[in-house]
Amino acid sequence: MFTRILLAAALCGVASISSAPAQEFTFRLHQFLPMTDSVPRDGLIPWAETIEAQSGGRIKIEYYPSMILGGAPANLFDQAQDGVVDLIWTVLGYTPGRFPKSEVFEMPFLVTNAEDTSRAFQRFVEENAMDEFAGVKLIAVHTHGPGVFHSSSPIETLEDLEGLKVRGGSRVISAMLTDLGAEAIGMPVPQVPESLSRGVIDAATIPWQVTMALRTSEIVSNHTEFSGDHGLYTQTFAFVMNRDAYESLPDDLKAVIDANSGIEWAGRFGAANDADDIVARNEAVANGNTIVTLDAEETARWRAAAQVTIDNWFAEAAAGGIDGEALYGRALELVAQETQ
């Protein structure tokens, strides 16, 4: 009898354990764009919905756009690394010098389109630069599409850039603008609309995609593109998770995060940018704005002038013990492989 009572008690204990609800996890996602932009709308939100669905609702994602949890865009990576928040999306170039190998994807005339270049960038980081993300769980990196000038007056030749105050979104892009003859002014993208409106800058380097959220095409009416398969510039982005938050998950939920990290999501983020590039460009056309596409000869002049930016980056990389030329060569190979 006593043995049967113990067995019954043990079975009741097992039943109690097995019927206990599975632990749930709520993670906060912080970034600087409004939720209407393509990156959160078609990238971050679908990712979060996928995670919630595949985890059976055991993982919940809370959205915090437009830096509403405080800090500046340049603080986001540290917010994730230090556990202030659980997930962030940010521009790598907002923390100059922190991602020296990843910077190679900002070299002039490397980007083709956002989807293919993003897939190439993810492969590059996984091969060459994971040490730059050692403090976090990397979900995906990506780039935007071919960079464009948005200006108060038309930029039709290299000489038109001389002396213009132009917003640069990263250290490399600002260096390139200086090498091309502009006065580079670094600033995060949320500051662009007011800076253009007040004449703090004459032009901005931002992709078409983000002009809708910033209403850039209503502030200035001139836009300059380049001929050929490669754009003048791009910026690099990362979507990362706090390492301790990731490690807090049981193995089955880590597997959900792992299954939704890497090249496929890198490509999806890029594709979202490509799609909105088209929408935003069409919006500028509908506004009656002037879109200048530099011909092949003029584009070649810009490419030649921008070579000094690449050469200087090689020298800076070498001074830091990095073989920049090898990394640049590999970046070009990967972009060519991914671009069909």
N, C-alpha and C positions, 0 to 999 in steps of 0.2 A: 504493500500500500504506500509506504513512504517513498519507495522508488518511483511509483507511478505519479505521486504528487510532485516530486522533483522534476520528472520528465514533463509533466503538464506545465509546470511553472517555466521550465526552460523553453518549451514550445511557445508559450504565451509571450515570453521575452523576445523570441525570434520574430513572432508575428508583429509585436510592437515595433521592433526595429525596422522590419521590412515595410510596415505601413507608414513610417515616419515620412513626412514630405521631404522631397529632395531639396537641398539647399539652393537658394536663389542668390544671384549676384546682380547688383545694379552699378553700372559704370557711367561716369560723367564724361562727355565728349565736348571739348572746348576748341573753338577756332574763331577766326576773325571776320569771316564773310557772312553776309545775311543769308538766311536759309533759302532765299529765292535764287541764289547763284547756282550755276550748274554743278559745281563741286559738291556742295552739300545736297542739293536737290537730286542729282543723278549719280552721286558717288557715295557720300557718307550715309545718307538716309537708306538707300538700297542695301548698303553693306550692313548697317545696323539691323534692318528688317530681316535680312538673311540670317544673321547671327541669332536673333531672337527666335526665328522660326526653327532653325536647325538645332537649337538648344532646347526646344520644347518649351520655350518661355522661361527657362531657368536663368538666362542672361537678359537683362533689361539695359537699354541704352538711353540715357537722358541727354538731350541736345542743349548746348549752350553756345549759340552763335555770337558773332559781333563783339567778342571779348567781354561778355557780360559778367563773367566771373572775376574780372579784374586783370590788371597787368596790361602789357603791350604785346603786339604780335611777336616781337623778338624774345619775349619771355616764355612762349608756349612750349618749346622743346624742354626747357628746364622744369616747367610745370608738370610735364609728363614724367620726366626722369626723377623728380623729387617727390612725386606722389601727391602734388597739390590737386591734380585731376588724374583721371585714369586713361584718357585717350585724347590725342590732339592731332590736328592737321595744321601744317605750317609751311612757310617758305624757308628752305635751308639757308638761303642767302641773307636772311635777316640776322644771322649770327656769323658775321664774317670770320673766316679762318678756322671755324669749327669743323667744317666738312671739306678739307682741302682736296681730297681725291674725287668726291662727288661733284666738285666745282667744274670738272672738265666738261660736263654736259651743258655748261653755260657758254662754252666757247662760240665765237661768232660763226655763223653759217654751218652749224652742226645739225640743228633741228630740221626734220622734214615735216611730219605732222605729229600731233600730240599722242595719238594712240600708238603708233609704231615707235616713236622716240621714247615713250614711257616704257614700253616693253623692253626696249634696248637698255634703258637706264636701270630698270629692275635687275636685268641680267648682269649689268656692269657692277652694280652695288654688291650683289650676291657673290660675284667673282672676286672683287677687288677692294671693297670698302665696308664690309660688315663691321670692322673695328670701330668705324665712326658712329655706329648705332649700338655699341656694346651695352650701354646703360639702359636700353629700352627693348621692348619687343617690336621689331619692325613688321608692320603689316604691308605697306606698299610705298614705293616712291613713284613719282611721275613728273612729267613736264607739261607745260602748256604748248599750244601750237605756235606757228611762226610768228615772231614778234613784229609789232607794227608801231609806227609813230602816230600819235594823235596830237595835233598841233593847232595853234591859233592862226598861223600862216602856213602856206603850202611848203613842204620840203620836197623839192623836185631834183635837186642835185646835192652832191656831197658838200659843196660850198654853202648851201642854204643852212646847213647845220652849224656853221661857224658862229660861235658866241652865243647860241641859243641856250637858255636855261632848261635843261631836260631832266626829268625825273628818271633816276636809275633805281631799279629794284633790288640790286645786289652789288657786292663789291666788284665782281667781274663785269657786269653790265655798265656800271659807272666808269670803270677803267676804260672799257671800249668806247663809251661816249666821249670821254676826254681824248682818247687817241684819234677819234674821228673829228675832233674840233669843237665839240660842244662844251658847255659848262655843266658838268654832271652834278645833280642834287639828289642825294639819296633820301628816300622816304618810303615807309610802308604804304601799301596801296590804298588803305582807307583815307589817307591824307590827300590823295590826288585831286578829287573834285574841288575842294576848297582852294587848293594851291593853284589849280588852273583858273578858277574863277577870279581869284584875287591877283593874278599875274605873278605869283611867286615863282611859277615855272611857265615856260612858253610851250612846252610839249611834254608828253609822257610816253614812256615805253611800257605799255601794257598790252596783253593780247586782246583780240576782238571780244572774246568771251566775257571778260570782266567789265567791258564798257557798259553793258546793260545795267548791272547792279550799281555802277558808279554814275550812270547817266552821262557818260563822257561825250557821246555824240550830240548831246544837247548843249554842252558847254563849249566845245570847239567843233569846227566844221571841216577840218582837213585831216586826212589820214594817208599815210605813206606805206606801201607794201613793196616787195622785191620780186624780181623775176627769178625763175628757176625752181628747183626742187627743195631748196634749203632756205629757211628764214634767217634773218639777221641775228636773232637771239632767242633764247628761251630762259625760263627760270625753272628751278628744281624744287619739288615739294615732297614732304614726307607725312605719312599717316602712321603714328606709332602709339604704343600702349605702354603704360607703366609696367616695369618688369615684375614688381611684387604683385600687382593686380593680376597679371597673367599667371604667375606662379601660384596664386591663391586658388586657382581653379582645379577641380579634379581632372584626371586625365581625359575623360570623355569630352569635357568642355574645352580643354586645351586643344583637343583635336578639331573642334569646331572652329576655333580661332585660326589654327594652323591651315585648315582646309580653305579658309577665306583670306589667306595672306599670299603675297607673291605676284607672279607675272600676270595672271588673269585679271586681278583687280587693278594692277598698275595700268593695264590696257583699258579697263573700263573707265577709270578716272580720266585717262587721256581721251578716250572716245567721247566722253561727256563734254570735254573742252572743245573738241573738234566740231561737235554738233552745234554748240552755242556760238562758235566762231562764225558759222554760216548765218545763223539767225541775227547775230549782232551786226554783221556786215550789211545784211539786207536792211536792217533798221536804219543804218547810217545812209544807205542809198535812198530809202524812202523819205528821210529827212531832207534830201537834197544836198547832202554833204559832198565834198570833193574827195574822191579817192584816187590817189596817184599811185600807179604801179610803175616803178622804175624799170626801164628796159634792160636787156641783157648787158649792154655795154656799160650803162651807168652802175648796174649792180656789181659788175666786175671791178669797177673802180672802188666801191665800198669794200668789197671782199679783199682787195689788195691793201687798202688802208687799214683794215681790221687785223691784218696778219700780225702787226706789232703787238696787239693784245695777246695773241696766242704765244708769240715768242717770249713776251714778258712773263706770261704765266708759266712757261717752261722753266725760266730762270728762277722764279719764286718757288716753284715746286722742288727744283733741284736743291735750293738753299735749305729746304725743309726735309731733305733726304728722300724725296719722292721722285720717281722716274716719270715725269709729266709727259714726255714724248711717247713713252710706251702706253700710258693710260689713254692719251689722246688717240693714238693709233687704234687701240682696242675699242674705244668709244665709236670711232668712225666705222669700224668693222661691224659692230653690233647694230648700229643704226642702218647700215646698208643691208644687213641680213634681215632685219625686221621690216624694212620698208619694201613693200611689194609694188 
